Amino acid sequence: MNIVFLDSHALNPGDLSWQPFEKFGVLTTYSRTSPSEVIERAQDADVILTNKVHLGDEEFSRLPRLRLILEAATGYDNIDVLAARRHGVTVCNVPAYSTLAVAQHAMALLLEVCNQVGHYSRKISVPAGDAPEAHPSYWAVSPDFCCWDRPVVELTGKRIAIVGWGNIGSKVAQLLLPLEAEVVAVTSKPQESLPEGVKKVSLQEAFATSFAVSLHCPLSPSNRAFVNRDLLSASRRGLILVNTARGGLINDADVAQSLAEGQLGAYCTDVLSQEPPRVDHPILHAPNVFITPHIAWASADARQRIINIMTKNFEAFLAGNPINVVS
């Protein structure tokens, strides 16, 4: 059996083992694969492993041996699952491997705005090799035992809206509740299914009344760029928006403009609509942005869980009882 991993570097840059897959057949790994290289590299593949490489009707029609795609992630918007079904290709994803990791990262982004740890660390630290007298620390020259030029904000009593009540969204809520934040949810689930103390609200109410909104919904054609000028113009002024879901959920230009106007107080994101972004991506040049390069999922522990779950997906498929099927 021929197995091809088209974009293996992000999952395993060399610190993990490929041995779990090698027992199934001949494994070929490519660090990265451009769209023009997909057919050539996968033409003899029975199984494709991928994370971000796009696979659609054209690719499936030219890969007659392909029977299984193992998505190395929970999200699978890079794969046309309807086309896969038409061509008899099973698609399996990796659910819930990074629930706590991404929830932790969402909290880190929100707390960075509230506590400004990075800001103060940069102001206080003196670069190695610099003379202290030439570049004195912000704190060292303070006349007081404490000093600040940006406010520190408590989450206690603040309304935080979770958009998308799945594994990660509900876990973020669990982390917020001990801080005594008021948690509300934008979800299709009924109120009675939500934990005690969590109120279901509309999307409009969430943006209009919350201190912060955290996005945890999958990207689909129906919600692409739903965070747009209309929604933001009716939001609470100074709203903090956190996005550890998908960059495509926001309208880049509208969010950048809202930040420039001060309507949106801060945008904290681990994802962008284009990854890596072009140099003139509007979010990169907007004020009050806190950006990390899609790393919420990337701890070694989480990446090992991906390999473990993908291996189980592979075994179940070969046994005739595929699991985690999305197509």
C-alpha positions in Angstrom: 0.0 0.0 0.0 1.3 3.4 -1.0 0.9 6.1 1.6 1.8 9.8 0.8 2.0 12.6 3.3 1.8 15.8 1.2 2.6 18.4 3.9 4.3 16.6 6.8 6.5 19.3 8.2 4.0 21.2 10.4 2.9 18.0 12.1 6.4 16.5 12.5 9.4 18.7 11.8 11.6 15.9 13.1 10.8 15.5 16.8 8.2 12.7 16.4 8.3 9.2 14.8 6.6 8.1 11.6 6.8 4.5 12.6 3.1 4.1 13.4 2.3 4.6 9.7 5.1 2.6 8.2 3.5 -0.7 9.4 0.7 -0.1 6.9 2.8 0.1 3.8 5.4 2.3 2.0 5.3 5.8 3.5 6.6 8.8 1.5 6.7 12.2 3.2 7.0 15.6 1.6 7.6 18.6 3.9 5.4 20.8 1.6 3.5 20.3 -1.6 2.4 23.0 -4.0 -0.9 22.7 -5.9 1.0 21.9 -9.1 2.8 19.0 -7.4 -0.1 17.2 -5.9 -0.9 14.9 -8.9 2.6 13.9 -9.6 3.4 13.1 -5.9 0.1 11.4 -5.2 -0.5 9.6 -8.5 0.3 6.1 -7.0 -1.2 6.8 -3.6 -3.8 4.5 -2.0 -3.8 6.8 1.0 -3.1 10.5 1.3 -2.2 12.2 4.6 -2.5 15.9 4.6 -3.3 19.0 6.7 -3.7 22.0 4.5 -3.2 20.8 0.9 -6.4 21.3 -1.2 -8.0 18.2 -2.6 -11.0 18.6 -4.9 -12.8 17.1 -7.8 -9.9 17.7 -10.2 -7.5 15.9 -8.0 -9.8 13.0 -7.2 -10.5 12.5 -10.9 -6.8 12.2 -11.6 -6.0 9.9 -8.6 -7.8 6.7 -9.5 -6.0 4.6 -6.8 -6.9 6.9 -4.0 -9.2 5.3 -1.4 -8.5 7.1 1.9 -7.6 10.6 3.0 -6.4 11.0 6.6 -6.8 14.7 7.5 -4.2 15.6 10.1 -6.5 18.1 11.8 -10.0 18.5 13.1 -10.9 21.0 10.4 -11.2 19.7 6.8 -12.2 22.7 4.8 -9.2 22.0 2.5 -11.0 18.9 1.2 -14.1 18.8 -1.0 -15.9 16.1 0.9 -18.7 15.9 -1.6 -16.3 15.3 -4.4 -14.5 12.7 -2.3 -17.7 10.8 -1.8 -18.5 10.9 -5.6 -15.1 9.3 -6.2 -15.4 6.7 -3.5 -12.8 8.3 -1.3 -13.2 8.1 2.5 -12.1 11.1 4.5 -11.3 10.9 8.2 -10.4 13.7 10.5 -8.9 14.0 14.0 -11.4 15.3 16.4 -10.7 16.7 19.9 -6.9 16.2 19.8 -6.2 19.8 20.8 -9.2 20.8 22.9 -7.2 21.9 26.0 -4.3 23.2 24.0 -6.4 25.6 21.9 -8.6 26.6 24.9 -5.4 27.4 26.8 -4.2 29.5 23.8 -7.5 31.4 23.5 -7.2 32.2 27.2 -3.6 33.3 26.8 -4.6 35.7 24.0 -7.4 37.2 26.0 -5.2 37.5 29.1 -2.5 39.2 27.1 -4.9 42.0 26.4 -6.1 42.2 30.0 -2.7 41.8 31.7 -0.3 43.1 29.0 2.4 40.7 30.1 4.3 40.9 26.8 4.0 44.7 26.7 5.5 45.2 30.1 8.1 42.5 29.7 9.4 44.3 26.6 9.5 47.6 28.3 11.2 46.4 31.4 13.8 44.0 30.0 17.2 45.4 28.8 18.6 43.7 25.7 21.6 41.6 26.4 24.8 43.5 25.8 23.2 47.0 26.2 24.6 49.2 28.9 22.0 49.7 31.6 22.8 53.4 31.8 22.3 53.9 28.0 19.0 51.9 27.9 17.5 51.9 31.4 14.6 49.7 32.2 11.2 51.3 32.3 10.7 50.0 35.8 14.2 51.0 37.0 13.6 54.7 36.3 10.2 54.7 37.9 9.8 56.9 41.1 7.2 54.3 42.4 7.3 50.6 43.3 4.8 50.0 40.5 4.2 51.7 37.1 1.9 51.2 34.2 1.0 53.0 31.0 -1.7 50.5 30.0 -4.5 49.4 32.2 -4.7 46.0 33.8 -8.2 44.5 33.5 -9.9 41.8 35.6 -12.3 39.4 33.9 -14.4 39.0 37.0 -18.0 40.2 36.2 -17.2 40.7 32.5 -19.5 39.2 29.9 -17.5 36.8 27.6 -19.4 35.3 24.6 -18.4 32.0 23.2 -19.4 31.6 19.5 -19.7 27.9 18.8 -20.3 25.5 21.7 -18.2 22.5 20.7 -15.4 20.8 22.5 -13.1 23.9 22.5 -15.7 26.5 23.1 -17.1 24.7 26.1 -13.7 24.1 27.5 -12.9 27.9 27.2 -16.1 28.5 29.2 -14.9 26.1 31.9 -11.6 28.0 32.2 -13.5 31.3 32.4 -16.0 30.4 35.0 -13.5 30.1 37.9 -12.4 33.7 37.1 -16.1 34.6 37.8 -16.7 35.9 34.3 -20.2 35.9 32.9 -20.2 33.4 30.1 -22.8 33.4 27.3 -23.0 31.2 24.3 -24.0 31.6 20.6 -25.0 28.1 19.6 -27.6 26.1 17.8 -27.8 23.9 20.9 -30.9 24.4 23.2 -30.5 26.3 26.4 -31.2 23.2 28.5 -28.1 21.5 27.1 -25.8 24.3 28.3 -24.2 24.2 31.8 -25.8 26.1 34.7 -24.9 29.7 34.6 -24.3 29.9 30.8 -27.0 31.7 28.9 -27.7 31.3 25.2 -27.8 34.6 23.3 -28.0 35.7 19.7 -24.9 36.6 17.7 -26.1 40.2 17.6 -26.6 40.3 21.4 -23.2 38.7 22.0 -21.4 41.4 20.0 -23.5 44.2 21.3 -23.2 43.4 25.0 -20.0 41.5 25.7 -16.6 42.6 26.9 -15.0 39.9 24.7 -16.2 37.5 22.0 -14.3 34.2 21.4 -14.8 32.4 18.1 -14.9 28.6 18.2 -17.1 27.7 15.2 -16.0 25.8 12.0 -15.7 27.7 8.8 -18.4 27.0 6.2 -19.7 28.8 3.1 -22.6 30.1 5.2 -20.5 31.8 7.8 -17.5 32.9 5.8 -16.5 36.5 6.8 -19.6 36.8 9.0 -17.7 39.2 11.3 -18.1 42.2 9.1 -18.7 45.9 9.2 -22.5 45.5 9.8 -21.9 43.2 12.9 -19.0 45.3 14.2 -20.8 48.6 13.8 -23.5 47.3 16.2 -21.0 45.8 18.7 -20.0 47.2 22.1 -17.4 49.8 21.5 -14.0 48.5 22.7 -15.0 44.9 22.2 -12.1 42.3 22.3 -12.4 39.7 19.6 -10.5 36.4 20.0 -10.2 34.0 17.1 -8.6 30.6 17.5 -10.9 29.0 14.9 -10.4 30.0 11.3 -9.2 33.3 9.8 -11.9 33.1 7.1 -14.6 33.8 9.7 -13.8 37.5 9.6 -13.7 40.1 6.9 -10.1 41.2 7.1 -10.6 44.8 5.8 -13.7 45.4 8.0 -11.9 44.2 11.2 -8.8 46.3 10.4 -11.0 49.3 9.8 -12.9 48.7 13.0 -9.7 48.5 14.9 -8.4 51.8 13.3 -11.6 53.5 14.3 -11.5 52.2 17.9 -14.9 50.4 17.6 -13.1 47.1 18.0 -10.8 47.4 21.0 -8.4 44.5 20.1 -8.2 41.5 17.8 -6.4 38.5 19.2 -5.9 35.7 16.7 -4.0 32.6 16.0 -5.4 32.3 12.5 -5.6 34.4 9.3 -7.5 34.1 6.1 -4.3 33.4 4.2 -1.5 31.4 5.9 1.2 32.3 5.6 -0.2 35.9 5.1 0.9 38.2 2.3 3.1 41.0 3.5 0.3 43.6 3.0 -2.4 41.5 4.8 -4.6 44.2 6.5 -4.6 42.5 9.9 -0.8 42.6 10.1 -0.9 46.4 9.9 -3.9 47.2 12.1 -3.6 48.6 15.6 -4.2 46.6 18.7 -3.7 43.2 17.2 -2.2 40.3 19.1 -1.2 37.6 16.5 0.4 34.2 16.9 1.3 32.1 13.8 -1.3 29.3 14.0 0.5 27.6 16.9 -2.4 26.9 19.4 -2.5 23.2 18.2 1.2 22.7 17.9 2.5 21.4 21.2 4.4 18.1 20.9 1.8 16.4 23.0 -1.0 17.5 20.8 0.9 16.6 17.6 1.6 13.1 19.0 -2.1 12.7 19.7 -2.8 13.5 16.0 -0.5 10.7 14.9 -2.1 8.3 17.4 -5.6 9.1 16.3 -4.7 9.0 12.6 -3.2 5.6 13.2 -6.5 4.4 14.7 -8.4 5.9 11.8 -6.1 3.9 9.4 -6.6 0.7 11.3 -10.4 1.1 11.4 -10.5 1.7 7.7 -8.5 -1.4 6.9 -10.8 -3.4 9.2 -13.8 -2.2 7.2 -15.2 -0.1 10.0 -13.9 3.5 9.4 -14.2 6.0 12.2 -14.1 9.8 12.3 -15.5 9.9 8.8 -16.5 13.3 7.5 -17.3 12.5 3.8 
